[in-house]
Amino acid sequence: APLSDPDLVYEPKYDGIRALVSVTPRARAVEVSIASRLGNDKTAQFPELVAALEAWGRRRKAPALLDGEIVALDPQGEPLGFEKLQDRIHLTSARDVARLAAEKPVALMVFDLLRDGDQDLCGLALTERRRRLERALRGAPARTIRISRQERGDGVALMAEARARGWEG
């Protein structure tokens, strides 16, 4: 694709774990589930994401299905590469998960809203889904739940930044 086109949007390729995240407000609690692109349950491996998503979900009346990438963060809060997540992937001990959650923070970089309540948004244009995503995530815990960066019409500077920082794409 061209790097400059008024009909395109450009986003960084985050190097983490692709995640489909379901957030369902209930009468007494918020149900959160995180699944990898292969359908593996990742919910227990990222308790800090679950807590942030529960907090966000308590402010909602309807369920949501988010599409994003779980990324490790450096001390300044910038996304790191996949290798920084590998030690969390196969943990089974809740104590080990909690220790790593405290030592190695992560964020959910959300790039799409697939369902909002009972409405399937997949048939809508990306720009409309993005508008709804931005509206839905207002007030979400910003360090942990983030909307992916997006540049409209001109990806030249973003590509240069990706190359300079060694991003995946």
Order of alpha helices (4+ residues) and beta strands (2+ residues): beta-beta-beta-alpha-beta-alpha-alpha-beta-beta-alpha-beta-beta-alpha
